[in-house]
Amino acid sequence: MKKFDLNFYSGKRVLVTGHTGFKGTWLCRLLLNMGAQVTGYSLQPPTEPSIFGLAGMDRQMNSITGDIRNLDRLLEVFRENRPEIVLHLAAQPIVRESYKNPVYTYETNVMGTVNILECIRQTDSVRSFLNVTTDKVYHNREWEWGYREDDPLDGFDPYSNSKSCSELVTHSYKNSFFMDGAPAVSTARAGNVIGGGDFAADRIIPDCIRAALEGKPIPVRNPHSTRPFQHVLEPLYAYLMIAAMQYEESRYSGYYNVGPDDRDCVTTGELVDLFCRAWGDGQTWENHFVGGPHEANFLKLDCSRIKSVFGWKPAWDVRTAVEKTVEWTKEWQAGQGINTIMDRQIQEFLADIK
């Protein structure tokens, strides 16, 4: 692919929702490195520790604590900061948590999207909007080929379904209010991301890291489920590319799958094997499958569209993604500065884009 020049973002006013989360922190780090004027709107970091806190991001950007469900507060932020580009990552992102708190999940993931789009409708400075959803928005038939952007949306569990609804809300606002391409609107449906600094509960790589740091075998809930795993920088680079390209030309707006190549759609057991080899020290794992709430067993994306439109392709395979995650964790544990580690891995990633 022709490498997209992230220096496009130099001086651009960018609003990121969900900036205190794992993906949000990495995204803001990328933007700051490119000279963007970054405003973040989010709840407090969702974990302790958090990559946002470890990196001291609140001292490096305009970080605003707020609830995506609060429309009046959001409108104030839009009016005060007049963003040109809005990247919407704020969500309740955990499947199992959505079974425990479905109302909060829908309020955040559906009405939060409505609120963001309503603010954009009332703010004439916005030229580009990207709603980040998930590969789980599709009606999952457990088939062996990847889902395409025009396949039916209908997530099963409250999290997946709420993100399907978030897609539909975005489609409606685009058709009702933004048909002239002002602003340009897209959604991006990404697979499972891994990388340094993810401390979330009920995610396989954070579970691996916690067990390894405690010197225990890794508990694996379902080693046979197949997922599209990719390093966090892969979709973030794609998000920034989509948002920038449609900023310049609204014809690039649309709906994009952002996932790894088929070879990197591995079972959870295979992923944990990669982790154990990368970690070393005789690390092992145990099968703890005992059933539980429904989660998709087989899921992957067809990313032909983003490859065709932009010439995009992944830079790192799943093995490299796991190795970079282990490297980040061990350097953090050794006392290396978080920003130093992140910035080096960002530069390594950008250098590997062909």
SVG drawing of the C-alpha trace seen along z (x, -y; Angstrom):
<svg xmlns="http://www.w3.org/2000/svg" viewBox="-34 -28 48 56">
<polyline fill="none" stroke="black" stroke-width="0.4" points="0.0,0.0 1.0,-3.6 1.8,-4.6 -0.6,-7.2 1.1,-10.3 0.0,-10.8 1.4,-14.3 -2.0,-15.2 -3.1,-15.5 -0.5,-18.2 -2.5,-21.2 -5.9,-19.5 -8.4,-19.7 -9.4,-16.2 -12.0,-15.0 -11.6,-11.4 -14.3,-9.8 -13.3,-7.0 -9.7,-8.4 -8.9,-7.0 -9.3,-3.4 -6.7,-1.0 -7.4,-1.8 -8.1,-5.4 -4.8,-6.0 -2.8,-4.5 -4.8,-6.5 -4.2,-9.8 -0.5,-8.9 -0.4,-8.6 -2.2,-11.9 0.0,-13.8 3.1,-12.4 1.7,-13.8 1.1,-17.3 -2.7,-17.2 -4.6,-19.3 -6.3,-16.5 -9.4,-16.8 -10.6,-13.6 -14.0,-13.1 -14.5,-10.0 -15.1,-8.5 -12.2,-7.9 -9.9,-5.1 -11.8,-1.8 -9.0,0.2 -6.4,-0.2 -3.7,-0.3 -4.4,-1.9 -2.2,-2.7 -3.7,-6.2 -2.6,-6.8 0.8,-5.1 1.5,-7.3 0.5,-10.5 -1.8,-11.3 -3.9,-13.8 -0.9,-16.1 -0.3,-16.0 -3.7,-16.7 -7.1,-18.4 -8.6,-15.5 -12.2,-16.0 -14.0,-13.7 -17.6,-13.2 -20.3,-10.6 -21.2,-10.0 -24.8,-9.8 -24.8,-13.4 -25.9,-15.3 -25.7,-18.8 -22.2,-18.3 -21.1,-17.0 -22.6,-20.0 -20.6,-22.3 -17.4,-20.4 -18.1,-20.6 -18.9,-24.3 -15.8,-25.1 -13.3,-23.0 -14.9,-23.1 -13.3,-19.8 -12.7,-19.2 -12.4,-15.4 -14.4,-13.2 -13.3,-9.7 -15.9,-7.9 -14.5,-5.0 -16.5,-5.4 -18.3,-2.2 -19.1,0.5 -16.9,3.0 -17.1,6.3 -19.5,9.1 -19.8,10.7 -20.3,7.3 -23.2,6.6 -25.1,9.6 -24.7,8.2 -25.6,4.6 -27.6,4.6 -29.4,1.2 -26.1,-0.6 -24.6,1.1 -27.4,-0.1 -27.5,-3.6 -23.8,-4.0 -23.4,-2.2 -26.6,-3.4 -27.7,-6.7 -24.0,-7.6 -23.8,-7.4 -27.0,-9.4 -25.6,-12.1 -22.3,-12.3 -24.1,-12.5 -26.5,-15.1 -23.5,-17.2 -22.0,-16.9 -25.3,-17.9 -25.2,-21.1 -21.5,-21.9 -20.5,-23.2 -16.7,-22.8 -16.8,-19.0 -15.7,-17.7 -15.0,-14.0 -16.6,-11.5 -15.7,-7.9 -17.7,-5.6 -15.6,-2.6 -17.8,0.4 -16.8,4.1 -16.7,7.3 -19.5,8.6 -22.1,6.4 -22.9,9.1 -25.6,11.7 -23.2,14.5 -23.9,17.8 -20.7,19.4 -19.6,19.9 -16.1,20.3 -15.8,17.2 -15.5,13.6 -18.4,11.2 -18.7,8.4 -19.9,4.9 -23.3,5.6 -24.0,8.7 -26.9,8.4 -26.3,6.7 -27.7,8.4 -25.3,9.0 -26.5,11.7 -25.5,10.5 -26.3,7.1 -22.9,5.7 -22.8,7.0 -26.4,6.0 -25.9,2.5 -23.0,2.0 -25.2,3.1 -27.7,0.5 -24.9,-2.1 -24.2,-1.3 -27.8,-1.7 -28.0,-5.0 -25.0,-6.2 -26.6,-5.1 -29.8,-7.0 -28.0,-10.2 -25.9,-10.0 -29.0,-9.5 -31.1,-12.0 -28.7,-14.9 -25.3,-14.4 -26.2,-13.2 -24.2,-16.0 -21.0,-14.7 -20.8,-17.5 -19.5,-16.1 -18.2,-12.8 -19.3,-9.8 -17.9,-6.3 -17.9,-3.3 -15.1,-0.9 -15.7,2.7 -12.5,4.0 -11.6,7.4 -10.0,8.3 -7.0,6.1 -4.1,6.9 -1.1,4.8 0.8,3.4 -1.2,1.7 -4.5,3.6 -5.6,4.4 -9.2,5.2 -11.0,8.1 -12.4,10.9 -9.9,10.5 -7.5,13.3 -4.2,11.5 -4.6,9.4 -5.6,12.7 -2.3,14.2 -0.3,11.3 -1.9,11.4 -1.2,15.1 2.3,14.8 3.2,12.0 1.9,14.1 3.8,17.2 0.6,19.2 -0.8,21.2 -3.1,19.1 -6.9,20.0 -8.5,20.2 -12.3,20.1 -12.7,21.4 -9.6,22.5 -11.5,23.5 -13.2,20.1 -11.7,18.5 -11.2,14.7 -9.4,12.2 -6.6,11.0 -4.5,8.0 -2.1,5.5 -3.9,2.4 -1.9,0.1 -3.4,1.9 -6.9,0.6 -5.8,-2.7 -3.7,-3.5 -6.7,-2.4 -9.1,-4.7 -6.8,-7.7 -6.4,-6.9 -10.2,-6.7 -11.0,-9.8 -8.3,-11.8 -9.2,-10.5 -12.9,-11.3 -12.0,-14.7 -10.3,-15.5 -12.9,-13.7 -16.3,-12.6 -16.5,-9.8 -14.3,-7.8 -17.0,-7.7 -18.6,-4.4 -18.5,-1.2 -15.2,0.7 -14.1,4.0 -10.6,3.7 -9.2,7.0 -6.1,9.3 -5.5,11.7 -7.1,15.1 -3.9,16.7 -4.2,14.5 -7.7,15.7 -6.5,18.2 -8.2,20.1 -7.8,18.8 -5.7,21.8 -3.3,21.1 -3.1,17.5 -2.2,18.5 0.4,20.9 2.0,18.0 2.0,16.0 3.6,18.8 6.4,19.1 7.0,15.3 6.9,15.0 9.2,18.0 10.0,19.0 8.1,22.3 4.7,20.5 1.7,22.8 -2.1,22.6 -5.1,24.6 -8.4,25.3 -11.1,23.8 -14.1,24.2 -17.3,24.7 -19.8,23.0 -21.2,19.6 -23.1,16.9 -23.3,17.2 -20.3,15.8 -19.6,16.3 -17.4,19.4 -16.2,18.6 -15.9,15.1 -13.8,13.4 -14.0,10.5 -13.6,10.1 -11.5,6.9 -11.5,6.8 -13.2,3.4 -10.6,1.4 -7.9,3.2 -9.4,2.3 -10.3,-1.3 -7.1,-2.3 -4.6,0.4 -4.5,1.1 -3.1,4.3 -1.9,5.4 1.8,4.7 2.2,7.2 1.0,10.8 -0.5,12.2 2.8,13.7 4.5,10.3 1.5,8.7 1.9,11.1 5.7,10.6 5.2,6.8 2.7,7.1 5.1,9.3 8.0,6.9 5.9,3.9 4.9,5.7 8.4,6.8 9.9,3.4 7.2,1.8 7.9,4.2 11.6,3.3 10.8,-0.3 11.1,-1.7 9.1,-4.8 5.7,-4.0 5.8,-6.8 9.2,-5.7 8.0,-2.2 4.9,-3.3 6.7,-5.8 9.3,-3.2 6.7,-0.6 4.7,-3.2 7.8,-4.0 8.6,-0.3 5.0,0.2 5.1,-2.7 8.4,-1.5 7.0,1.9 4.0,0.6 4.8,1.5"/>
</svg>
